[in-house]
């Protein structure tokens, strides 16, 4: 009879566990294997990497620089195989980018780096670039302070050089927010009444 083949075993020098002497449990080539099992070896590597982050980063950067094609292939494969993680990664990157582009306004609210004030202050004081509805709102407030009464939408449209609809939309918002009031007076150029606008107290 042929004797049954015996499976050689090896004891791990770290956890003292006994495992079959194969590559599945111990690293190494066919002639010589290490004395740590794969799990203990991974723990040891992670501990070393956490203590030497700078050296690990240098090695990784050097390897990526030496193997750009392999980096591109692996990155492309990871993106294809992990669409949800990729989407979450994009969201985090956009959030970081948006946060980096914001600074604090004088009122304490965040504002864009290139802006003089936050959206609220720009809306109230007209300090945003012309052409946006919020900029028109702030400029309307400024014009109502300096234009002689009565102030009509036609007069504001001429001063702002924007469309009638844009000024009309902003006046509705300002009235809704309680910053501007409207009253109707006889139209000197017709028989109907016309709306005139003025600032409420505190605006």
C-alpha positions as a LaTeX table, in Angstrom:
\begin{tabular}{lrrr}
\hline
Residue & $x$ (\AA) & $y$ (\AA) & $z$ (\AA) \\
\hline
Unk1 & 0.00 & 0.00 & 0.00 \\
Unk2 & 1.07 & 3.55 & $-0.71$ \\
Unk3 & 1.34 & 5.60 & 2.43 \\
Unk4 & $-0.92$ & 8.65 & 2.58 \\
Unk5 & 0.94 & 11.86 & 1.87 \\
Unk6 & 1.57 & 13.88 & 4.97 \\
Unk7 & 0.95 & 17.62 & 4.99 \\
Unk8 & 3.85 & 19.52 & 6.52 \\
Unk9 & 2.94 & 22.19 & 9.03 \\
Unk10 & 4.68 & 25.27 & 10.34 \\
Unk11 & 4.25 & 27.28 & 13.51 \\
Unk12 & 3.92 & 31.06 & 13.25 \\
Unk13 & 6.62 & 32.79 & 15.28 \\
Unk14 & 4.27 & 35.61 & 16.29 \\
Unk15 & 0.83 & 34.16 & 17.02 \\
Unk16 & 2.21 & 30.60 & 17.60 \\
Unk17 & $-0.55$ & 29.21 & 15.39 \\
Unk18 & 0.08 & 26.02 & 13.43 \\
Unk19 & $-0.80$ & 26.15 & 9.73 \\
Unk20 & $-0.01$ & 24.06 & 6.63 \\
Unk21 & 3.40 & 24.96 & 5.19 \\
Unk22 & 2.04 & 26.43 & 1.98 \\
Unk23 & 1.92 & 29.79 & 0.28 \\
Unk24 & $-1.66$ & 30.15 & 1.37 \\
Unk25 & $-0.51$ & 30.67 & 4.96 \\
Unk26 & 3.18 & 31.64 & 4.76 \\
Unk27 & 4.95 & 33.96 & 2.36 \\
Unk28 & 8.10 & 32.96 & 0.50 \\
Unk29 & 9.30 & 30.98 & $-2.48$ \\
Unk30 & 9.09 & 27.26 & $-2.96$ \\
Unk31 & 12.37 & 26.53 & $-1.13$ \\
Unk32 & 12.17 & 28.88 & 1.82 \\
Unk33 & 9.24 & 30.42 & 3.63 \\
Unk34 & 8.98 & 33.01 & 6.36 \\
Unk35 & 8.10 & 32.19 & 9.93 \\
Unk36 & 5.19 & 34.62 & 10.19 \\
Unk37 & 1.77 & 33.77 & 8.83 \\
Unk38 & 0.17 & 36.11 & 6.34 \\
Unk39 & $-2.11$ & 37.73 & 8.90 \\
Unk40 & 0.70 & 38.51 & 11.34 \\
Unk41 & 2.90 & 39.71 & 8.51 \\
Unk42 & 0.17 & 42.11 & 7.33 \\
Unk43 & $-0.24$ & 43.49 & 10.84 \\
Unk44 & 3.51 & 44.04 & 11.10 \\
Unk45 & 3.57 & 45.85 & 7.75 \\
Unk46 & 0.64 & 48.09 & 8.74 \\
Unk47 & 2.33 & 48.99 & 12.01 \\
Unk48 & 5.56 & 49.88 & 10.22 \\
Unk49 & 3.69 & 51.98 & 7.65 \\
Unk50 & 1.83 & 53.90 & 10.33 \\
Unk51 & 5.13 & 54.76 & 12.04 \\
Unk52 & 6.93 & 55.74 & 8.81 \\
Unk53 & 4.29 & 57.56 & 6.77 \\
Unk54 & 6.81 & 59.89 & 5.14 \\
Unk55 & 8.97 & 57.03 & 3.85 \\
Unk56 & 5.89 & 55.17 & 2.60 \\
Unk57 & 4.68 & 58.26 & 0.75 \\
Unk58 & 8.11 & 58.70 & $-0.87$ \\
Unk59 & 8.20 & 55.08 & $-1.99$ \\
Unk60 & 4.67 & 55.24 & $-3.39$ \\
Unk61 & 5.41 & 58.47 & $-5.27$ \\
Unk62 & 8.62 & 57.03 & $-6.69$ \\
Unk63 & 6.84 & 53.85 & $-7.81$ \\
Unk64 & 4.03 & 55.82 & $-9.46$ \\
Unk65 & 6.54 & 57.98 & $-11.28$ \\
Unk66 & 8.40 & 54.91 & $-12.53$ \\
Unk67 & 5.24 & 53.05 & $-13.62$ \\
Unk68 & 2.77 & 55.61 & $-15.05$ \\
Unk69 & 1.08 & 53.13 & $-17.39$ \\
Unk70 & 0.33 & 50.67 & $-14.61$ \\
Unk71 & $-1.03$ & 53.49 & $-12.45$ \\
Unk72 & $-3.39$ & 54.59 & $-15.25$ \\
Unk73 & $-4.62$ & 51.04 & $-15.84$ \\
Unk74 & $-5.22$ & 50.33 & $-12.17$ \\
Unk75 & $-6.93$ & 53.69 & $-11.62$ \\
Unk76 & $-9.20$ & 53.17 & $-14.63$ \\
Unk77 & $-10.07$ & 49.65 & $-13.48$ \\
Unk78 & $-10.88$ & 50.87 & $-9.95$ \\
Unk79 & $-13.18$ & 53.59 & $-11.30$ \\
Unk80 & $-15.05$ & 51.10 & $-13.47$ \\
Unk81 & $-15.41$ & 48.54 & $-10.69$ \\
Unk82 & $-16.36$ & 51.06 & $-7.97$ \\
Unk83 & $-18.88$ & 53.53 & $-9.44$ \\
Unk84 & $-20.52$ & 54.33 & $-6.09$ \\
Unk85 & $-17.23$ & 55.04 & $-4.38$ \\
Unk86 & $-16.18$ & 57.17 & $-7.34$ \\
Unk87 & $-19.39$ & 59.19 & $-7.12$ \\
Unk88 & $-18.92$ & 59.73 & $-3.39$ \\
Unk89 & $-15.32$ & 60.74 & $-4.01$ \\
Unk90 & $-16.43$ & 63.35 & $-6.55$ \\
Unk91 & $-18.98$ & 64.76 & $-4.09$ \\
Unk92 & $-16.34$ & 65.11 & $-1.38$ \\
Unk93 & $-13.95$ & 66.78 & $-3.81$ \\
Unk94 & $-16.61$ & 69.28 & $-4.90$ \\
Unk95 & $-17.47$ & 70.02 & $-1.27$ \\
Unk96 & $-13.80$ & 70.65 & $-0.46$ \\
Unk97 & $-13.45$ & 72.86 & $-3.53$ \\
Unk98 & $-16.53$ & 74.87 & $-2.61$ \\
Unk99 & $-15.33$ & 75.27 & 0.98 \\
Unk100 & $-11.89$ & 76.38 & $-0.19$ \\
Unk101 & $-13.44$ & 79.08 & $-2.38$ \\
Unk102 & $-15.33$ & 80.63 & 0.53 \\
Unk103 & $-14.18$ & 83.10 & 3.13 \\
Unk104 & $-16.07$ & 84.94 & 5.84 \\
Unk105 & $-17.97$ & 88.14 & 5.17 \\
Unk106 & $-18.08$ & 91.02 & 7.65 \\
Unk107 & $-21.48$ & 89.79 & 8.82 \\
Unk108 & $-20.09$ & 86.31 & 9.54 \\
Unk109 & $-21.65$ & 84.48 & 6.59 \\
Unk110 & $-19.45$ & 82.69 & 4.01 \\
Unk111 & $-18.68$ & 84.57 & 0.82 \\
Unk112 & $-16.83$ & 83.77 & $-2.39$ \\
Unk113 & $-13.15$ & 84.70 & $-2.54$ \\
Unk114 & $-13.62$ & 87.17 & $-5.39$ \\
Unk115 & $-16.70$ & 88.84 & $-3.92$ \\
Unk116 & $-16.73$ & 91.86 & $-1.66$ \\
Unk117 & $-19.57$ & 90.52 & 0.48 \\
Unk118 & $-21.82$ & 87.52 & 0.99 \\
Unk119 & $-25.01$ & 87.06 & $-1.02$ \\
Unk120 & $-27.19$ & 88.64 & 1.67 \\
Unk121 & $-25.03$ & 91.75 & 2.01 \\
Unk122 & $-24.70$ & 91.97 & $-1.76$ \\
Unk123 & $-28.48$ & 91.76 & $-2.04$ \\
Unk124 & $-28.90$ & 94.59 & 0.47 \\
Unk125 & $-26.08$ & 96.88 & $-0.67$ \\
Unk126 & $-25.69$ & 96.16 & $-4.39$ \\
Unk127 & $-22.02$ & 95.14 & $-4.33$ \\
Unk128 & $-22.21$ & 92.18 & $-6.73$ \\
Unk129 & $-21.38$ & 92.44 & $-10.46$ \\
Unk130 & $-24.13$ & 93.84 & $-12.65$ \\
Unk131 & $-26.35$ & 91.50 & $-14.61$ \\
Unk132 & $-27.60$ & 89.23 & $-11.81$ \\
Unk133 & $-30.94$ & 89.54 & $-10.06$ \\
Unk134 & $-29.27$ & 89.91 & $-6.65$ \\
Unk135 & $-27.06$ & 92.69 & $-7.97$ \\
Unk136 & $-30.13$ & 94.48 & $-9.32$ \\
Unk137 & $-31.81$ & 94.15 & $-5.93$ \\
Unk138 & $-28.94$ & 95.85 & $-4.13$ \\
Unk139 & $-28.64$ & 98.54 & $-6.77$ \\
Unk140 & $-32.38$ & 99.26 & $-6.55$ \\
Unk141 & $-31.99$ & 99.94 & $-2.84$ \\
Unk142 & $-29.12$ & 102.32 & $-3.57$ \\
Unk143 & $-31.08$ & 104.12 & $-6.30$ \\
Unk144 & $-34.19$ & 104.51 & $-4.15$ \\
Unk145 & $-32.00$ & 106.37 & $-1.66$ \\
Unk146 & $-30.72$ & 108.93 & $-4.19$ \\
Unk147 & $-33.32$ & 109.26 & $-6.97$ \\
Unk148 & $-35.88$ & 112.04 & $-6.58$ \\
Unk149 & $-39.41$ & 110.89 & $-5.81$ \\
Unk150 & $-41.56$ & 109.51 & $-7.26$ \\
Unk151 & $-39.51$ & 106.50 & $-8.43$ \\
Unk152 & $-41.10$ & 104.24 & $-11.03$ \\
Unk153 & $-39.96$ & 100.99 & $-12.62$ \\
Unk154 & $-39.39$ & 102.86 & $-15.90$ \\
Unk155 & $-36.95$ & 105.21 & $-14.15$ \\
Unk156 & $-35.12$ & 102.32 & $-12.50$ \\
Unk157 & $-34.93$ & 100.43 & $-15.81$ \\
Unk158 & $-33.28$ & 103.41 & $-17.49$ \\
Unk159 & $-30.79$ & 103.87 & $-14.65$ \\
Unk160 & $-29.85$ & 100.19 & $-14.44$ \\
Unk161 & $-29.82$ & 99.51 & $-18.17$ \\
Unk162 & $-31.60$ & 96.18 & $-17.69$ \\
Unk163 & $-34.93$ & 94.80 & $-18.82$ \\
Unk164 & $-38.23$ & 95.94 & $-17.37$ \\
Unk165 & $-39.04$ & 92.38 & $-16.31$ \\
Unk166 & $-35.80$ & 92.09 & $-14.30$ \\
Unk167 & $-36.55$ & 95.23 & $-12.29$ \\
Unk168 & $-40.20$ & 94.27 & $-11.85$ \\
Unk169 & $-39.23$ & 90.82 & $-10.53$ \\
Unk170 & $-36.77$ & 92.32 & $-8.06$ \\
Unk171 & $-39.29$ & 94.92 & $-6.86$ \\
Unk172 & $-41.74$ & 92.11 & $-6.08$ \\
Unk173 & $-39.07$ & 90.39 & $-3.98$ \\
Unk174 & $-38.16$ & 93.59 & $-2.16$ \\
Unk175 & $-41.82$ & 94.30 & $-1.41$ \\
Unk176 & $-42.31$ & 90.73 & $-0.19$ \\
Unk177 & $-39.27$ & 91.07 & 2.09 \\
Unk178 & $-40.63$ & 94.31 & 3.54 \\
Unk179 & $-37.80$ & 96.55 & 2.32 \\
Unk180 & $-39.75$ & 98.48 & $-0.31$ \\
Unk181 & $-43.31$ & 99.79 & $-0.29$ \\
Unk182 & $-45.54$ & 100.73 & $-3.22$ \\
Unk183 & $-48.33$ & 103.28 & $-3.56$ \\
Unk184 & $-50.40$ & 104.37 & $-6.53$ \\
Unk185 & $-50.48$ & 107.94 & $-7.77$ \\
Unk186 & $-52.19$ & 109.60 & $-10.74$ \\
Unk187 & $-50.22$ & 109.20 & $-13.93$ \\
Unk188 & $-49.40$ & 112.67 & $-15.32$ \\
Unk189 & $-49.18$ & 111.22 & $-18.82$ \\
Unk190 & $-52.46$ & 109.33 & $-18.73$ \\
Unk191 & $-55.75$ & 108.82 & $-16.96$ \\
Unk192 & $-54.72$ & 105.72 & $-15.01$ \\
Unk193 & $-52.78$ & 105.41 & $-11.78$ \\
Unk194 & $-49.14$ & 104.35 & $-11.76$ \\
Unk195 & $-47.19$ & 102.51 & $-9.04$ \\
Unk196 & $-44.37$ & 104.41 & $-7.35$ \\
Unk197 & $-41.87$ & 102.86 & $-4.97$ \\
Unk198 & $-40.11$ & 104.08 & $-1.86$ \\
Unk199 & $-37.96$ & 102.60 & 0.89 \\
Unk200 & $-39.46$ & 101.50 & 4.13 \\
Unk201 & $-37.93$ & 102.87 & 7.31 \\
Unk202 & $-34.77$ & 100.99 & 8.29 \\
Unk203 & $-33.90$ & 99.90 & 4.75 \\
\hline
\end{tabular}
